[in-house]
Amino acid sequence: VNIQGIELDDIHRGQVIVHTNGLDETSAFDAEVRLLPHLTKPLKQRSPLLLHTGTIQTPCRLFFHDRSSLAPGESTWARVFLQEPTVVLPEDRLILRGFRRFEGHGTTVGGGIVVDPFPPRHRRNPNLLPRLKSFFQANVEERISLLVEHAETQGVGQAELSQRTGHTLKSLERSLSRLLSQGIVICYEKEP
């Protein structure tokens, strides 16, 4: 890519080129994470790790939604707190690395998949785990419905829907048309 007016020192590994107002960075997201079975002990809540997704590597910490530690070979839902904000989309894959080497595995401790790049701020919500499970298993129209339902009277714009579902605006237009015709969502005002 040839970009004029940008110095090499202004660009860092993992940065993403997008259209204006295309994607926002996040400093925390919800994910389904799984530890590899070769670990010798459980991973504790908020343990320091390195997150790899796309081309970025950044320090992170995990907050498990339903437990205080995760045993080798198990999976759970977690909030991933990033040291450096980055762009992630639903269904992005991630690798979690620690700082200790394991024979035949390097420093990799686990991996996962992004579920919600912009989760609600309140972690101690009894509806959070069912919402994450539903969102994880949902198709694009079901995800739109869940996001609109969660937004209540505030509504959700198309740009936010695109980023929260991981689908392009063009793809969303078809889904939104079907949902509008079924009366599942209501369009109050067209965005420019």
N, C-alpha and C positions, 0 to 999 in steps of 0.2 A: 504494500500500500504506500503510495506517495502522497504525503500530506504536507502542504506548504505552510510555512509560518509556525511550525512546531519544532522545538529543539529536541534532540535526542534525550537530553536530561529530563525533559518534561514527561516522557513516556516511561511507564514501568510495566514489568511483567504482569500479565493478567488483565490489563485494562481493556475495556470493550469500546469499540467504535459503534455509535448508534446515531439515528436521526435525532434532531432536537426533540425533547420530550418523549423519547422512545422508551427508555428503560431507566429505572431509578435504582440506586444502590441500597442495600439493606445491611444493617449491622447485626441482625438476628433473624433466624428463620426456623421453622419447624421441619423436622425430617424423621424418616423412619431409618434407624441406624441398627447395624448388626456388627457384633464383635466376632472376630475370627476365633476358631476353637483352639488355636495353638497358644493362646495367652495362658500364663501361669496363675493369674489372679484376676478378680473382677476389676472393672474400671470404675473408679469412684466418681461421684458427682463432681462437676467442675474441674476435673483433671485437665491439665494443659495438654493440648494436642496441636497438630498441624493439619489444616484442612486443605485438600487439593480438589478443585472443581474447575472444569474448563482448563484454562491455562494459569489460574491463580493458585498461589500457596500463601496461606495466612494463618497465624496462630488463632486458636479458638478454644472454647470451653463448652462442654455439654451440660445441660440441665435436663435430667430425666423427668418426664411428666408423671411417672407412676412408680418410681422407686428411687433408692439412694445410691445404688450401684448396679452395674450390668455385668453378668457373668459371661465368661468365654462361650462363644457359640450362640448366645441369646440375641434377640432383637427387641427394640422398644421404640417408643416415640420420644423425641428429645427436642429441646430448643437449643440451637447452635448459636452461641454468641461469638461474633467475629471481632478480632482486634482491629482489623481494617475493613471498612465497608466494601462490599463488592456486589456485582450483579449476579443473581441466580434466578432461575425460573423453575416452576414445578416440573418434576420429573428429571431434573438435572441429577446426574450421578455424582457421588462424592467419595473420596478416599480419606480415611483418618489415619494419621501416622503419629506415633509416639516418639520418644527420644531414646529408647532402648532397642537394641538389635535382637531379633529372634532368628535362630538358625533356619535358613531356607525361606524366610519371610521378610527380611530387612526390618524396617521399623513400622511396617503396616500393622495396625491393630484392628481395623474394621473398615466399613464403608456404609453407604446408604443412598437414599434418594430424597431430594427436596420435595416436601409436600406443600408448604405454604411459605412463600418468600417474605410475606408481610403479616405475621401472625398478630392476633390481638395482644395487647400489652398485659392483660391480666392472666397469669399462668394458672392460678388456683381456681379455675372455673370447672365445675363438675361436667359441663357439656363439652369441654375441650377434647377429650379423647374420642368420644363418639363423632364429633365434628371432624377431627383429623382422619379417622378411619373412613368416614363417608367421603371426604374430599379425596383421599388417596385412591379409592376405588371408583370414583365417579368419572363419567365421560364429560365432554366439554359442556353440554347443556345442563347436566346435573351440577357441575361446578358453578356455572353462572347462577343457577337457581339458589344454590347454597350461599354464594357470595351476596346476592341481592337480599336474600332472607336475613343474613347476618347484618347487613348494612342498615336494615330497617328503613326509617324515614330519611336517612342521609343519602341514600342512593349510591350507585356506583357508576362511574364514567366508563366509557369504552376503553380508554387508555389503561385505566386501572384493571379492568376486566382482562385485557390482553396480557398484562404483566402477571396477574394473579392466576391466570389459567395456563399461560405458556402458549397461547394461540395467537395468530396474527389477527389484525383488525378485519381483514377480508374473511377469514374463517369465522370470526365471531359474528359478522353481519348475517351470515346464513343461519347460524344457531339462534341469534337474537330474533331474526324474522320468524322462525318457527315458534320460539317461546312467546313472542308477541301475539302471534295468530292464535295460540292456545290459551292466551290470557294469563300465563304464568308470570310474566314480567310486564311492566308498564313503562313506556318511554314518556317522560314528562317534558323533556326539552332536548332538542337535537344539539349535539356539540358541534362547534365550528370545524 
